[in-house]
Amino acid sequence: MDSAFIIEKSVFIVAVFAITMLMAMYSTWAERKVAAYLQDRVGPNRAGWGGLLQPLADGMKLFAKEEFEPNTPNKFLFFVGPAIAMSTALMTSAVIPWGDKLEIFGRTVVLQATDIDVSLLYIFGVVSVGVYGIMIGGWASNNKYSLMSAIRAGSQMVSYEIAMGLSMIALLMMTGTLSLKEISMQQAGMNWNVFYQPVGFLIFLICAFAETNRTPFDLAECESELIGGYHTEYSSMKMGFYLFAEYANMFISSTILAVLYFGGYNYPGMSWAIENWGVNIGNIIGIFALFAKLCFFIFFFMWIRWTIPRFRYDQLMHLGWKILIPLSIVNIIITGICILAFN
């Protein structure tokens, strides 16, 4: 392994990390703008043109706020909780193909930090660890409301991860691979998986809302019952880590949705663009195509939040266990029958 390859991958990883943080930061601004539009308000417009500097002002405010620590015997775990939530939110971006490749100074740069054969399993493994950040934070806060919120979040994530995993099985039966790169390449030429797995896509989308604790599945942050939820006792940047983790998870979930079901970086006429305009221009357009798709899903997350009220806890569990899981199993059976019939 030469030093140029190590430098190339290091620069790419830092760039992906910076883009993830930037998208998470400006998702807070976008959410406030979308909410203002839907509610006929103005939204942030003081800091910078159109309020574009508002996320920076919020970040500096979080840095400057007083650090408050509750009287808890688990001070170490109180600090570990936000760190786990933030780390797992950023680790999933390592296996996402952000584009095909670029030719730079005679080197072929693959636009993916690492391409492993079990990318999907890696993502599910990292996402499963993310629940520990919420559970540990809620338990270490020494607050009954935070503990109740952590229990809700844990049961919600475990319930919906089962349906999400089952929805993936039907997709894997079609694609025959766990590699996100291979799944993206198979969708070239508008051969998108959403046309073949609409039910699987719908189940995965609903579970993504539950995994990111977004409305109508934000039972872990129900102000009317649990104050602020699992991060009630947190302040300053530890609170900021939890908030950033939520928006980073939303960004990554939107990207995975675009990669699995909407072709990822593929777009209509991509092969023609590469043939006539060159590899670099064709694949740079592909990067923008991927970001256009994921930005649409981010907007969809926000649109749902300010449109639909949250479920009751029993409704949430009923939907996960009695509707989505059986529907996922039926989808697997129908997919298997179709594969046997048409292949």
N, C-alpha and C positions, 0 to 999 in steps of 0.2 A: 504494500500500500504506500504510494508515494506521498510526499508532503503536499504537493499541489492538490491532490484529491482531498486530503484532510482539511486544508485551508478552504477549498471550495465548499465542502459539506458544512464546515463551521460557519462560514459566512451565510450560507443558505439557512441554517438553523437559527442563527441570530436574526436574519431577515424575517423568517416565519414567526418567530417569537415577537418581534417588534410589530409586525402586521396584526397578529392576534391581539396584542395589548391595545394597539391603536383602534382596531375594530370594536373591542370591548368598551374602550373609553368613549368612542363616539356613538356607540349604540345607546348610551345613556342620553346623549343629546338628541339622537334621532327619536328615541322613545318619547321624550318630553315634547318634541315637535309634532309627532304623530298624535299623541294624546291631545295636544292643544288644537290641532286641526279637527279631530273628531268631535271635540267638545266646544268648538267655535271660540277658542281662546288664542292668545298670541304665542305663549311659550317663551323660552329663554331668548332674549334679544339684547341684553345689555353688554355682556363681555364679548367683544369682537363683533365682526359683521355677522348679523343673524344669530348671534349667540354662539359662534363657533369656538370661542375660547372658554366657554362655560365648563367643559370637562376638565380643562387645566385648572380653572379656579376651584372647582370641586375637589380635585386631587390635592391641591395645596392646602385647602381647608382641612381635609382629612389628616394630612401630615401635621398640621399645626394644632389640631384639637388635643385636649388633655387625654392622657391614657388613664382609663378607669379600669380597675381590676376588682371584681367582687371578692368577698370573703369566702374563698373556696380552698379546700385542701388539695385540689388538683391543678395547681398553677401551671405545671409543665404541660399538661394536656390542654389547658385553656389556651396556651400559645400554639400548640400543635394543630388544633382543629382548623383554624383558617389557613395554615400552611398546607395541610393535606388538600383542602378544597381547591386552593389556588393551583397547586402543583398538578393535580390530576386533570384540571381543566386545560392546562397548557400541554401536557404530555401527549394527548391524543393527536395533536397536529403533526406528529413525527411521521406518521404513515400515510398521510393524505397526499395524493398526487395533485399538485396545484397546476400542473400543465404537463406537456409531453417532454420536450427537450429544447435547448437553445445551443447554437454554435457560437462560442465566445473565445476569441483568440486561438482558434484551432482546436479547442477542447469542446467535447459534447457534455453539456451540463444538464443532468436529469433533474427536473423540477419536483423532486420528492426527497425528503431527508433520508429515508430508508425504505426500501421495498422488500418487505418480508412476506413469506407465503401465507402467513396467518394474520394478516392485518386486521381483519374483522374480529378475530379472537382477542388480539391485543387491545382493540378499542373497547370491547366489552369487559375485558379484565380491568382496564384502567377506570372505566366508568363505574364498575362495581366497587372499586376502592373509594371512589368519591363520596359514597354515603358515609364512610367513617369520619370524614371531616365534619359533617353535620351532626352525626351521632355523638362524637367526642366533644364538639363544641357545646352542644346542648346539655350533655351530662356534666361536663366540667364547670358549667356556669353556676351550679348550685342554686338553680332557680326552677321552680316547678313548672312554670310556663315554658321555659326553654326546653326542659326535659320532655314535656308533652309534645312540643313541636318536633323535637328530634325523633321521638318514637313515631310520630305521624309520617315524617319524611322518610324514615327507614322502611316502614311498612309499605309506603307508597312506591318507593323505588324498587324494592324487592318484587312487589306485585307486578309492576309494569315492565320490569326487565324480562320476566318470563314471556310475556306476550311479544315483546320486542325481539327476543331471541327466536321465538317460534316463527315470527314473520320473516326473519332472515333465512330460516331453513328453506322455505319455498324459493327464495331468490337464489340460494346456493345450489338447489337442485337444478335450476335453469342454467346458471353460469358455470358451475362445476369448479369454482375456485374461491378461496378466501382472500385473495390479493385484491386490494382496491385498484391497483394499477391495471390488472387484467380485466376487472369488471368495467373500468372506464374504457379500455380499448375495445371491448366487445360491443360498446354502445355507439361506435362510430357510425356516421351517416343517419342520424335520427333514429337509430335502432334502440331507443331508450327503454329501460326496464319497466317504467311506469305503464307502458302500453300493454305489457304482458302480466304485470303484477299490480293492478290497481288496488286490490284489497290489501295486499301486503304493504303497499305504500301508505294507505290510509291508517292501518294499524300502527306502522312505524311512526307516522306523523303524530298520532295521538299519544303514543308512548314517549315521544321526544318532548312533548309538552309536560308530561308527568316527570320525566327524568330531570328536566331543567327547573322544576318547581314553578312553572309559569301558569298564570290564570288560563283555564279554570281549575288547575290542579295545584294552586298555591296554598293548600291547607296548612303547610308548615309555617306560613307567615300570616296567618289570619289575625288581623289586628283586633277585631271585635272579640276574639276569644283568647288569643295568646300574646297580646301586646305586639311585640316585634318578632316573635317566633324564636328560633334557635339562636339568633344573634342579638337578643334583647340586651344582654349584659356586655356586649362588645362596643368599643368606641375606637376612634382614631383609625389607623391603618388596618388594624385587625378586622374592624367592621368593613373597611374598604376592600379587603381581600375577599370577604364573603360576597360582597356586591359585585366585584369584578369577576369572581368565579362564575356567578350566575350569567353574566353577559358573555363571558368567554365560552361557557358551555352552550349558550344559545348560538353563538357564531359557529362553533365546531359542529353542533347538531345540524345547523342549516347547511354547512358544507358537506357533511356526510349524506344528508338527504339528496343534495344536488349530485353527488358522485354516484350514489347507489342507484338512483331512479331517474335522473334527468341528464345522464350523459357526462357529468363532470365537466371537463374542459372541452368536450366535443361540441360542435355547433354545425348547423347546415352549411355545406359548402367548404368544410375545413380542408379536405383533400385538394380541392381546386385552388384554395388560397395558398396552401403550401407549395403546390406545383407552380403557380404563376407568380407569387410574391415572395417565395422563399420560406425556409423552415422557420426562421426567427419571427418574421411578421405573422405568419400563419399561427404559430404557437403562442405569440403574445396576445393575439386576438382571442385565442382559446382561454388564456388566463383571465382576460376581461369577461369572457362569456361565463366562466365559472363564478366570478365575483358578482356578475349580474344575477345569476340564479340564486346564489346564497343570500344576496341582499334582498331579493324578493321574499325568501323564506323568513328572513329577519323581520321584514315589514309585516309578514303574515303573523308571526309571533306577537308583534305589538298590536296589530289590528284586533286579534282575538282577545288580547288582554283588556282592551278598552271597549269591548263589545259584549262579551259573555260574562255573567257573574260566576263566582266560584261554586263548585259542587259542595254538597254536604259530604261528610266523611263516609257515611254508609253508601251514598251514591257513587263515590269514587271507587270504593272497594268492589261494589257490585259491577261497575263497568269493567274493571280490570279482570276480576276472577270469573264472572259469569257470562261476560259478553266477548271481550277481546281474546281471552285464551281459547275458548271453544271455537271462535271464528278463525283464529290462527291455525288451529288443528284442521278445521275443515278446508282452509285454503291450501294447506300442505297436501291433503288427500286429493283435492281437485287438481293441483299442480302435477302430482305424480301420475294421475290418470291421463292428463293432457300430454305429458312427456311420453308415456307409453303409447298413446294413440297416434301422435303425430311424428314421433321419431322412429 
